Amino acid sequence: FYKEQVSKNDQTLVTHEAFLDVCRSSYASSRRDVVAVKDVRGSSNHDILKQYNIKLQGGPVSALDIDIVKYPFLGVALSEIDVVYTFKYEAPTQIDGQDMYVISFDQKERKEQMLYKGKIYIDPTSLAIARIEFSSNLDNIGYAHNKFLKKRPKNSFANMVSADYVVNYKKYNGLWTLDYSSYDIKFYIQDKDSNEANLYNISSQFAVTNLFANNIDIDKREILKNRDILGDRVVNYNIANNCDVY
């Protein structure tokens, strides 16, 4: 199950929800995962969307791409991890009643390359990654918005506020696998003429609801690519002026 939401100044503009078929390749394989849409629906604030046309590219594909176990490691090759990142042991903690080792990480230099900082939670028995929480290092990087915004309104400035991510894994038949991922991205768009600034928030949640070992039939016509927009698959929107219905 996947859900994405776009809001402006804490008021929801649009929500998309989708049921997906995902064919995941092995963690030992370099093959990319395949995502197909089974069903998708949308709700929108029609009055605001008359003025703003905001679309989220990638969607469910991006939700899978932040699986750092399959696609290591946050912008660098594994052979360069020690060159780019510093790692530090933190005090152990518990997640859902289970003991976890904690390792924090941060990039060593932030002059040009915009990478990440965060924490890795490790199962002490198997030494598998059980959870990772990380954020983009946006400090003092004026061009950071270029990584997140493909287009913005004319005569406007963009300024990133935060980009936070969570990836959670669970144990299934003795093996750890992806269970949940989310991202939450916030940025300001400021009009050059009026100096009016609005805060936008794009968030998503991806959750595995059923696991199958094999024999999944996926319709090629429903496969999503990383440049596709999930909202374009919605045929009929549930129009709502009161966004509390979501």
PLY file of the C-alpha trace (Angstrom):
ply
format ascii 1.0
element vertex 246
property float x
property float y
property float z
element edge 245
property int vertex1
property int vertex2
end_header
0.00 0.00 0.00
1.28 3.48 -0.89
0.07 6.94 0.02
1.40 10.34 -0.99
0.21 13.77 0.06
0.98 17.35 -0.94
0.09 20.27 1.32
0.50 24.04 1.26
0.81 25.88 4.57
-0.54 22.77 6.37
-3.61 22.61 4.12
-3.86 19.44 2.03
-3.88 19.98 -1.73
-4.01 16.42 -2.98
-3.79 12.85 -1.69
-3.11 9.72 -3.74
-3.47 6.16 -2.46
-2.53 3.03 -4.41
-2.45 -0.72 -4.10
0.66 -2.06 -5.76
2.20 -5.29 -7.00
5.94 -5.21 -6.36
8.33 -7.78 -7.79
11.49 -7.45 -5.70
14.76 -8.91 -6.84
17.19 -10.45 -4.38
19.28 -8.23 -2.12
22.27 -9.95 -3.71
21.14 -8.90 -7.19
21.71 -5.62 -9.01
18.36 -5.91 -10.80
15.91 -3.17 -9.97
12.53 -3.78 -8.41
9.40 -3.71 -10.57
6.36 -1.73 -9.38
2.91 -2.04 -10.95
-0.28 -0.21 -9.99
-3.29 -2.41 -9.22
-5.63 0.35 -8.10
-5.23 4.06 -7.44
-7.54 6.76 -6.11
-7.19 10.43 -5.35
-8.72 13.24 -3.32
-8.08 16.90 -3.95
-8.89 20.39 -2.73
-10.36 21.63 -5.99
-10.39 25.34 -5.11
-6.66 25.46 -4.37
-5.69 23.20 -7.28
-7.26 25.73 -9.67
-4.26 27.93 -8.85
-1.54 25.35 -8.21
-0.50 22.37 -10.26
1.89 20.28 -8.15
2.90 16.79 -9.19
5.12 14.24 -7.48
7.37 12.31 -9.83
8.56 8.82 -9.00
6.23 8.14 -6.09
6.26 4.43 -5.21
9.49 3.88 -7.15
11.24 6.48 -4.99
9.81 4.82 -1.89
11.66 1.63 -2.86
14.84 3.41 -3.98
15.57 4.56 -0.41
16.06 0.93 0.66
19.75 1.36 1.50
20.34 -2.36 1.94
19.49 -2.97 -1.71
20.88 0.32 -3.02
23.82 1.22 -0.74
24.93 3.62 0.56
23.29 7.04 0.34
25.07 8.56 -2.58
28.42 6.79 -2.46
29.88 3.43 -3.43
30.52 0.99 -0.59
34.26 1.21 -1.25
34.17 4.96 -0.48
32.05 4.90 2.67
34.95 5.58 5.06
36.18 8.42 2.86
32.86 10.25 2.75
31.09 9.33 6.02
31.99 9.16 9.69
30.32 6.53 11.89
29.89 6.54 15.65
28.50 4.02 18.15
25.60 5.42 20.16
23.85 4.10 23.27
21.70 1.00 22.55
17.94 1.47 22.45
14.74 -0.49 21.92
12.33 -0.55 18.98
8.98 -2.24 19.61
10.43 -3.83 22.71
13.46 -5.26 20.89
17.03 -4.29 21.81
18.95 -2.52 19.06
22.51 -1.37 18.48
22.64 2.23 17.23
25.21 3.72 14.86
25.03 7.37 13.83
26.58 8.69 10.63
27.30 12.02 8.97
29.24 13.16 5.93
32.73 14.46 6.65
32.68 17.57 4.47
29.71 19.60 3.22
31.40 22.04 0.88
29.94 20.84 -2.42
28.33 17.43 -2.17
24.94 17.25 -0.45
24.62 13.88 1.27
23.01 12.64 4.49
23.15 12.17 8.23
21.20 9.79 10.41
21.06 6.66 12.54
21.17 2.95 11.77
19.45 0.48 14.11
20.94 -3.03 14.06
19.50 -6.28 15.38
22.10 -7.56 17.89
21.49 -11.25 17.09
21.67 -11.29 13.30
23.48 -7.94 12.87
20.90 -7.09 10.21
19.76 -3.51 9.69
16.32 -3.25 11.29
15.70 0.46 10.70
17.42 3.54 9.35
16.44 7.18 9.85
18.24 9.82 7.81
18.01 13.38 6.53
19.56 15.37 3.71
22.29 17.77 4.77
20.77 21.02 3.52
22.78 23.46 5.65
24.22 26.41 3.71
23.54 24.82 0.31
21.64 27.39 -1.72
21.16 25.11 -4.71
19.67 22.23 -2.65
16.23 22.76 -4.18
17.58 21.69 -7.58
17.77 18.11 -6.31
14.10 18.06 -5.34
12.25 20.45 -7.66
12.21 19.83 -11.38
10.25 23.01 -12.09
8.98 25.92 -10.07
6.79 28.94 -10.86
8.34 31.77 -12.84
9.53 34.79 -10.86
9.95 32.74 -7.70
12.65 31.59 -5.28
12.83 28.15 -3.70
14.40 27.32 -0.35
14.60 23.83 1.13
13.61 23.34 4.77
14.08 19.61 5.38
14.11 16.20 3.74
13.65 13.29 6.16
13.48 9.57 5.43
12.69 6.35 7.33
13.20 2.76 6.16
12.03 -0.09 8.36
12.65 -3.84 7.99
11.05 -6.89 9.56
12.02 -10.54 10.03
10.16 -13.03 7.85
10.95 -16.76 7.88
14.31 -16.03 9.46
15.27 -13.34 6.95
15.00 -9.56 7.12
13.06 -7.75 4.40
11.66 -4.30 3.66
8.53 -3.53 5.67
7.93 0.22 5.50
9.44 3.42 4.13
8.51 7.08 4.24
9.82 10.46 3.25
8.83 13.97 4.26
10.11 16.94 2.23
9.47 20.59 3.07
10.36 23.71 1.10
9.36 27.35 0.67
8.35 28.98 -2.61
8.63 32.77 -2.50
7.20 35.10 -5.12
9.82 37.63 -6.28
7.30 40.41 -6.79
5.09 40.14 -3.70
7.64 38.43 -1.40
4.84 36.08 -0.35
6.29 32.78 0.85
4.37 29.53 1.14
5.49 26.34 2.85
4.96 23.15 0.87
5.14 19.64 2.29
5.38 16.43 0.24
5.14 13.18 2.15
4.71 9.50 1.38
4.27 6.17 3.15
4.95 2.77 1.61
3.93 -0.39 3.52
4.20 -4.07 2.63
0.85 -5.70 3.35
1.43 -9.21 1.93
4.54 -11.25 1.08
4.66 -13.88 -1.66
7.65 -16.04 -2.49
7.08 -16.31 -6.24
4.56 -16.61 -9.11
3.49 -12.97 -9.18
1.91 -11.94 -12.48
2.46 -8.26 -13.28
0.72 -6.45 -16.12
3.45 -4.65 -18.08
1.01 -1.86 -18.93
0.75 -0.96 -15.24
4.49 -0.83 -14.48
5.68 2.47 -13.02
8.97 4.10 -14.00
10.94 6.57 -11.91
9.77 9.47 -14.09
6.09 8.52 -13.97
3.53 10.47 -11.95
1.09 8.40 -9.93
-1.53 11.16 -9.99
-1.78 10.82 -13.77
-3.19 7.31 -13.21
-6.18 8.65 -11.24
-9.31 8.65 -13.42
-11.79 10.31 -11.05
-10.87 12.49 -8.08
-12.93 12.74 -4.93
-13.28 16.51 -4.77
-13.25 17.87 -1.23
-13.14 21.41 0.08
-12.80 20.17 3.64
-9.57 18.20 3.68
-10.35 16.65 7.05
-12.06 13.86 5.12
-8.75 12.29 4.18
0 1
1 2
2 3
3 4
4 5
5 6
6 7
7 8
8 9
9 10
10 11
11 12
12 13
13 14
14 15
15 16
16 17
17 18
18 19
19 20
20 21
21 22
22 23
23 24
24 25
25 26
26 27
27 28
28 29
29 30
30 31
31 32
32 33
33 34
34 35
35 36
36 37
37 38
38 39
39 40
40 41
41 42
42 43
43 44
44 45
45 46
46 47
47 48
48 49
49 50
50 51
51 52
52 53
53 54
54 55
55 56
56 57
57 58
58 59
59 60
60 61
61 62
62 63
63 64
64 65
65 66
66 67
67 68
68 69
69 70
70 71
71 72
72 73
73 74
74 75
75 76
76 77
77 78
78 79
79 80
80 81
81 82
82 83
83 84
84 85
85 86
86 87
87 88
88 89
89 90
90 91
91 92
92 93
93 94
94 95
95 96
96 97
97 98
98 99
99 100
100 101
101 102
102 103
103 104
104 105
105 106
106 107
107 108
108 109
109 110
110 111
111 112
112 113
113 114
114 115
115 116
116 117
117 118
118 119
119 120
120 121
121 122
122 123
123 124
124 125
125 126
126 127
127 128
128 129
129 130
130 131
131 132
132 133
133 134
134 135
135 136
136 137
137 138
138 139
139 140
140 141
141 142
142 143
143 144
144 145
145 146
146 147
147 148
148 149
149 150
150 151
151 152
152 153
153 154
154 155
155 156
156 157
157 158
158 159
159 160
160 161
161 162
162 163
163 164
164 165
165 166
166 167
167 168
168 169
169 170
170 171
171 172
172 173
173 174
174 175
175 176
176 177
177 178
178 179
179 180
180 181
181 182
182 183
183 184
184 185
185 186
186 187
187 188
188 189
189 190
190 191
191 192
192 193
193 194
194 195
195 196
196 197
197 198
198 199
199 200
200 201
201 202
202 203
203 204
204 205
205 206
206 207
207 208
208 209
209 210
210 211
211 212
212 213
213 214
214 215
215 216
216 217
217 218
218 219
219 220
220 221
221 222
222 223
223 224
224 225
225 226
226 227
227 228
228 229
229 230
230 231
231 232
232 233
233 234
234 235
235 236
236 237
237 238
238 239
239 240
240 241
241 242
242 243
243 244
244 245
